[in-house]
Amino acid sequence: MPYVNVRITREGATAAQKAEVIRRMTQVLVEVLGKNPETTVVIVDEVEPDNWGIGGRTVTVRRRERA
């Protein structure tokens, strides 16, 4: 049973967009590895930008610095 965990920052991905990510990730495992889509699990975790760090700074701070 494949398990895929996709993490994105919580910034407005719609339910339809997340459903499409789940559909496509499942399809990749079917096409590339021959996995059964009925037993493939895909989880989308949304993380607050303040809880996601890159290069020692939160995503919130990095985006503020770019503005």
Residue frames relative to the residue before (quaternion, step in Angstrom):
aa qw qx qy qz dx dy dz
M 1.0000 0.0000 0.0000 0.0000 0.00 0.00 0.00
P 0.2791 -0.7705 0.5493 0.1631 3.63 -0.38 1.17
Y 0.1073 -0.7632 0.6360 0.0383 3.52 -1.16 0.76
V 0.0352 -0.7938 0.6067 -0.0239 3.58 -0.69 1.12
N 0.1011 -0.7842 0.6107 0.0430 3.56 -0.89 0.98
V 0.1012 -0.7844 0.6119 0.0088 3.56 -0.61 1.22
R 0.0840 -0.7954 0.5993 0.0343 3.57 -0.79 1.02
I 0.0059 0.7776 -0.6269 0.0486 3.51 -0.92 1.03
T 0.5172 -0.5929 0.4841 0.3830 3.55 -1.21 0.33
R 0.4885 -0.6630 0.4919 0.2824 3.53 -1.12 0.77
E 0.3296 0.7526 -0.5030 0.2683 3.53 -0.03 1.29
G 0.8137 -0.3606 0.1565 0.4283 3.52 0.81 0.95
A 0.3196 0.7063 -0.5645 0.2834 3.61 1.06 0.47
T 0.3839 -0.7382 0.5081 0.2227 3.55 -0.80 0.99
A 0.6552 -0.4858 0.3940 0.4236 3.54 -1.29 0.27
A 0.6424 0.5243 -0.3236 0.4559 3.59 1.01 -0.78
Q 0.6492 0.5094 -0.3200 0.4655 3.60 0.98 -0.78
K 0.6626 0.4902 -0.3070 0.4758 3.58 0.94 -0.84
A 0.6236 0.5299 -0.3386 0.4644 3.59 1.02 -0.73
E 0.6488 0.5111 -0.3108 0.4704 3.58 1.04 -0.76
V 0.6089 0.5284 -0.3461 0.4798 3.59 1.04 -0.72
I 0.6573 0.5071 -0.3071 0.4654 3.59 0.90 -0.92
R 0.6564 0.5175 -0.3089 0.4537 3.58 0.91 -0.91
R 0.7161 0.4604 -0.2646 0.4530 3.56 0.83 -1.00
M 0.6269 0.5206 -0.3496 0.4623 3.60 0.98 -0.73
T 0.6264 0.5269 -0.3262 0.4729 3.57 1.01 -0.80
Q 0.6709 0.5139 -0.2965 0.4448 3.57 0.88 -0.96
V 0.6107 0.5455 -0.3515 0.4537 3.60 1.03 -0.72
L 0.6822 0.4781 -0.2973 0.4665 3.59 0.88 -0.87
V 0.6143 0.5280 -0.3425 0.4759 3.57 1.10 -0.63
E 0.7318 0.4531 -0.2418 0.4479 3.58 0.77 -1.06
V 0.7534 0.4093 -0.2214 0.4646 3.59 0.83 -0.95
L 0.8200 0.2445 -0.1046 0.5068 3.57 0.86 -0.94
G 0.4539 -0.7113 0.4370 0.3116 3.58 1.26 -0.06
K 0.3371 0.7655 -0.4860 0.2532 3.58 1.16 0.54
N 0.5237 -0.6207 0.4953 0.3085 3.52 -1.28 0.55
P 0.3981 -0.7400 0.4792 0.2536 3.63 -0.58 1.04
E 0.6117 0.5809 -0.3448 0.4118 3.58 1.15 -0.55
T 0.7544 0.3216 -0.2014 0.5356 3.59 1.20 -0.37
T 0.5062 0.6330 -0.4248 0.4032 3.58 1.27 0.30
V 0.1756 -0.7911 0.5834 0.0545 3.54 -0.77 1.11
V 0.0062 -0.7712 0.6364 -0.0125 3.57 -0.91 0.97
I 0.0907 -0.7886 0.6080 0.0131 3.55 -0.80 1.08
V 0.1566 -0.7522 0.6319 0.1018 3.57 -0.99 0.86
D 0.1120 -0.7785 0.6169 0.0282 3.55 -0.65 1.20
E 0.1718 -0.7672 0.6099 0.0998 3.54 -0.92 0.92
V 0.1381 -0.8050 0.5768 0.0145 3.53 -0.71 1.18
E 0.5001 -0.6408 0.4903 0.3145 3.55 -0.97 0.85
P 0.5620 -0.6312 0.4112 0.3415 3.62 -0.92 0.82
D 0.6182 0.5388 -0.3431 0.4581 3.60 1.16 -0.53
N 0.7077 0.4422 -0.2484 0.4919 3.59 1.23 -0.41
W 0.6489 0.4609 -0.3026 0.5244 3.58 1.28 0.24
G 0.0524 -0.8345 0.5485 -0.0052 3.56 -0.57 1.12
I 0.0466 -0.7571 0.6515 0.0137 3.53 -1.17 0.75
G 0.8539 0.0574 -0.0474 0.5150 3.57 -0.82 0.93
G 0.7069 -0.4851 0.2604 0.4440 3.57 1.07 0.69
R 0.7182 0.3570 -0.2457 0.5443 3.59 1.27 0.09
T 0.5326 -0.6207 0.4581 0.3481 3.56 -1.09 0.63
V 0.6380 -0.5120 0.4063 0.4071 3.55 -1.25 0.40
T 0.6063 0.5628 -0.3521 0.4378 3.60 1.01 -0.78
V 0.6879 0.4725 -0.2780 0.4757 3.57 0.84 -0.99
R 0.6496 0.5262 -0.3245 0.4425 3.61 0.88 -0.89
R 0.6781 0.4789 -0.2952 0.4729 3.57 0.96 -0.84
R 0.6168 0.5325 -0.3413 0.4686 3.58 1.06 -0.70
E 0.6512 0.5237 -0.3087 0.4543 3.60 1.01 -0.81
R 0.6573 0.5160 -0.3070 0.4556 3.61 1.09 -0.67
A 0.6257 0.5852 -0.3318 0.3948 3.57 1.12 -0.65
